[in-house]
Amino acid sequence: MLEEGRIAIKVLTRTAARHPGHSGTGEAFGRWLLAVVDPVATALALEPVKTLTIHQDTFTSLRAEHPHIEGMLVAVLASRVDRLSRHLVEALYESVQTR
């Protein structure tokens, strides 16, 4: 999670186009995670950045000890899927002038 600062994301697509994205303080689930696992994504600090991390084993234990965490994760991910779906519908069905 980004505790302080902002980062920019650059993702290389099949057409070699770069699609920038930004993440800011407090964001835990965003495109910036791509830069950690995807070789075509790059994260760049726009200013001094402070991050919080948790080891996978620790997170797994926390989820087992506190089942409500699963519900929170599902809610965050569902919200993100909904937002991305709305953006896709806009891109497919609204004119460039309207967007």
C-alpha positions in Angstrom: 0.0 0.0 0.0 1.2 3.5 -0.7 1.5 5.3 2.6 2.9 8.5 1.2 3.5 9.8 -2.3 2.4 9.1 -5.8 3.6 6.8 -8.5 3.0 6.6 -12.3 2.5 3.4 -14.1 3.4 2.7 -17.7 2.1 -0.4 -19.4 3.2 -1.6 -22.8 0.4 -3.1 -24.9 0.5 -5.4 -27.9 0.4 -2.3 -30.2 3.4 -0.8 -28.3 1.2 2.0 -27.0 1.8 3.1 -23.4 -1.1 3.7 -21.2 -0.2 5.7 -18.1 -2.0 5.4 -14.8 -1.4 7.0 -11.4 -1.8 5.8 -7.9 -1.7 7.9 -4.7 -1.6 7.8 -1.0 -3.8 5.1 0.6 -4.2 3.0 -2.5 -3.7 -0.7 -1.9 -5.3 -2.3 -5.0 -4.4 -0.5 -8.2 -2.6 -0.8 -11.5 0.6 -0.2 -9.7 0.5 -3.8 -8.6 1.1 -4.7 -12.2 4.6 -3.4 -12.0 5.4 -5.9 -9.4 4.2 -9.0 -11.3 4.0 -8.0 -15.0 7.2 -7.6 -17.1 5.5 -5.1 -19.4 4.6 -2.6 -16.6 6.9 -0.1 -14.9 6.3 1.9 -11.8 7.9 5.3 -11.4 8.0 7.4 -8.2 6.6 11.0 -9.0 7.8 12.1 -5.6 9.2 10.5 -2.5 7.2 7.4 -1.8 6.7 5.3 1.4 5.1 1.9 1.1 3.7 -0.6 3.5 4.2 -4.3 2.9 3.1 -7.5 4.4 4.6 -10.9 3.7 2.3 -13.4 2.1 2.5 -15.9 4.9 1.6 -13.2 7.4 -1.4 -12.1 5.3 -2.6 -15.7 4.9 -2.5 -16.1 8.7 -4.4 -12.8 9.3 -7.1 -13.9 6.8 -7.4 -17.2 8.6 -7.6 -15.6 12.1 -10.0 -12.8 10.9 -12.5 -14.1 8.4 -14.1 -10.7 7.9 -11.0 -9.7 6.0 -12.1 -11.9 3.1 -15.4 -9.9 2.9 -13.4 -6.6 2.8 -11.2 -7.9 0.0 -14.2 -9.1 -2.0 -15.8 -5.7 -1.6 -12.7 -3.8 -2.8 -12.2 -6.1 -5.8 -15.9 -6.0 -6.7 -15.8 -2.2 -6.6 -12.8 -2.2 -8.9 -14.4 -4.6 -11.3 -17.6 -2.4 -11.4 -15.5 0.7 -12.1 -13.5 -0.9 -14.8 -16.7 -2.3 -16.4 -18.3 1.1 -16.5 -15.1 2.5 -18.1 -15.2 -0.2 -20.7 -18.9 0.5 -21.6 -18.1 4.2 -21.9 -15.2 3.4 -24.2 -17.2 1.0 -26.4 -20.5 2.9 -26.6 -19.9 6.7 -26.1 -18.4 8.9 -28.7 -15.0 10.4 -28.3 -16.5 13.8 -28.0 -18.8 12.7 -25.2 -16.0 11.0 -23.2 
